[in-house]
Amino acid sequence: MGLEQSKQKFIWVLRDADKGNVFDGEVRRAELPDGFVERVKGLGMVVRDWAPQPDILAHPSTGGFMSHCGWNSCIESITMGVPIAAWPMHSDQPRNSVLITEIWKTGNVERH
């Protein structure tokens, strides 16, 4: 996995709400490669529930934020001066990512 191979420190928050189709109630749990969590111990942290996003973004060692570009996430990241790697999925997120990447130029869009 690229994140593991990058050897960069990270916090990866994976919530069930971020997978599946939110409009028809589909929920899928994100699967990680076997042994991933153990291999990145000491380098990265995988959180499977809520995380204190404003506190993480405010930490001086936070160098970037990959975000779905929900409005609150955008505002929190901009307020803390953390650049965004935009990965919009649905609803207002694509429009918000345009604001972030093309208008305000505080991030880059990730193509998937």
Secondary structure, 3 states (H helix, E strand, C coil): CHHHHHCCCEEEECCHHHCCCCCCCCCCCCCCCCCHHHHCCCCEEEECCCCCHHHHHHCCCCCCEEECCCHHHHHHHHHHCCCEEECCCCCCHHHHHHHHHHHCCCEEECCC
